Amino acid sequence: MSRFSDQDYLLTEQYHNASNLMDRIRLHEQFSTNPYGWMAWLFDQYQLPADAHILEVGCGPADCWHKNYQRIPAGWNITLSDFSAGMLDSARTHLGDNAGRFTFRVIDAQAIPYEDAHFDAVIANHMLYHVPDRPQALAEIQRVLKLDGQFFATTIGPTHLQEMYDLARWFDPSIVFGSVANPFDLENGLAQLEAWFLDVQVEHYPDSLVVTEVKPLVAFILSTTGNAREILQGDRLTTFITWVEEEFSRQDGQFFITKDSGIFKARRA
Ligand SMILES: C[S@@+](CC[C@H](N)C(=O)[O-])C[C@H]1O[C@@H](n2cnc3c(N)ncnc32)[C@H](O)[C@@H]1O
């Protein structure tokens, strides 16, 4: 099994808290070219009733709720869940004084501890590709949604961050990132969702990165699932940083990276 869906590795190392994820979020915050912002765009997608009961699975540090806090309708009842208790602690800390507005619960998306037809919406952002038994998770999400309830799931496309991965592998071909083929991306996700939901639609968020600083890019590379952190240590890391700096100079200090992120929106059958 690749580390990408190795729940033990994800729970105890990659997502034992939000530090790896925050290294990645910071690169996007600093160098994304679309000024609107992924989190603002994402929140726009949640067109829900004023009194909606919402469950987010794999909520991570809850950055979308943090960034859009002022926009949350007063009547929304929001449960934030993640299978990592450490990640939920990071979410509470990240939300700070606003954490009391939310319910927090440790939940594995493959076994959701709520009765049938409980929620108006379930959200699963950038997490379904980590779940080993995705049909089981999708069955659970469908089960806890009310009739006509809505499901939102973000993920990435096959070209997402390609230049960054190529850069690292150009330096050292033994570096691997996540899984060879993403098991739930913006292309192969459609058929998977259509097995469980109606009216599945996909929308892409237009964006890219133009990175002008080496340090946050290297922090991103080291934070990923895969073996970059093991390979790039000590002198090897120093050599890599110098090598990336030279590559940046060759590109006039502006390193372009493709982004391909988007959302699936669907309705419960
Ligand atoms: C890439 S992060 C995404 C976090 C957040 N949704 C976001 O978009 O910023 C993936 C999250 O899914 C969680 N996760 C992985 N497998 C899970 C599972 N089986 N059930 C619930 N959460 C899971 C991880 O702990 C992590 O917080």
The ligand as an SDF file (V2000), in Angstrom:
LIG
                    3D

 27 29  0  0  0  0  0  0  0  0999 V2000
   -5.1480   16.8360    2.7590 C   0  0  0  0  0  0  0  0  0  0  0  0
   -5.9090   16.9540    4.3320 S   0  0  0  0  0  0  0  0  0  0  0  0
   -7.3060   18.0070    3.9360 C   0  0  0  0  0  0  0  0  0  0  0  0
   -7.7830   18.8370    5.0930 C   0  0  0  0  0  0  0  0  0  0  0  0
   -8.9290   19.7970    4.7900 C   0  0  0  0  0  0  0  0  0  0  0  0
  -10.1290   19.0950    4.3940 N   0  0  0  0  0  0  0  0  0  0  0  0
   -8.5450   20.7660    3.7200 C   0  0  0  0  0  0  0  0  0  0  0  0
   -9.0860   20.6840    2.5880 O   0  0  0  0  0  0  0  0  0  0  0  0
   -7.6940   21.6370    3.9880 O   0  0  0  0  0  0  0  0  0  0  0  0
   -6.6650   15.3690    4.5520 C   0  0  0  0  0  0  0  0  0  0  0  0
   -7.3520   15.1920    5.9020 C   0  0  0  0  0  0  0  0  0  0  0  0
   -8.1020   13.9810    5.8750 O   0  0  0  0  0  0  0  0  0  0  0  0
   -7.9410   13.3210    7.1120 C   0  0  0  0  0  0  0  0  0  0  0  0
   -8.2440   11.8830    6.8780 N   0  0  0  0  0  0  0  0  0  0  0  0
   -7.5150   10.9760    6.2030 C   0  0  0  0  0  0  0  0  0  0  0  0
   -8.1420    9.7920    6.1950 N   0  0  0  0  0  0  0  0  0  0  0  0
   -9.3110    9.9510    6.8760 C   0  0  0  0  0  0  0  0  0  0  0  0
  -10.4130    9.1030    7.1860 C   0  0  0  0  0  0  0  0  0  0  0  0
  -10.4350    7.8180    6.8240 N   0  0  0  0  0  0  0  0  0  0  0  0
  -11.4600    9.6350    7.8640 N   0  0  0  0  0  0  0  0  0  0  0  0
  -11.4530   10.9310    8.2560 C   0  0  0  0  0  0  0  0  0  0  0  0
  -10.4280   11.7790    8.0040 N   0  0  0  0  0  0  0  0  0  0  0  0
   -9.3740   11.3020    7.3080 C   0  0  0  0  0  0  0  0  0  0  0  0
   -6.5320   13.6490    7.5470 C   0  0  0  0  0  0  0  0  0  0  0  0
   -6.3270   13.4860    8.9380 O   0  0  0  0  0  0  0  0  0  0  0  0
   -6.4040   15.1090    7.0760 C   0  0  0  0  0  0  0  0  0  0  0  0
   -6.8090   16.0100    8.0690 O   0  0  0  0  0  0  0  0  0  0  0  0
  1  2  1  0
  2  3  1  0
  2 10  1  0
  3  4  1  0
  4  5  1  0
  5  6  1  0
  5  7  1  0
  7  8  2  0
  7  9  1  0
 10 11  1  0
 11 12  1  0
 11 26  1  0
 12 13  1  0
 13 14  1  0
 13 24  1  0
 14 15  1  0
 14 23  1  0
 15 16  2  0
 16 17  1  0
 17 18  1  0
 17 23  2  0
 18 19  1  0
 18 20  2  0
 20 21  1  0
 21 22  2  0
 22 23  1  0
 24 25  1  0
 24 26  1  0
 26 27  1  0
M  CHG  2   2   1   9  -1
M  END
$$$$
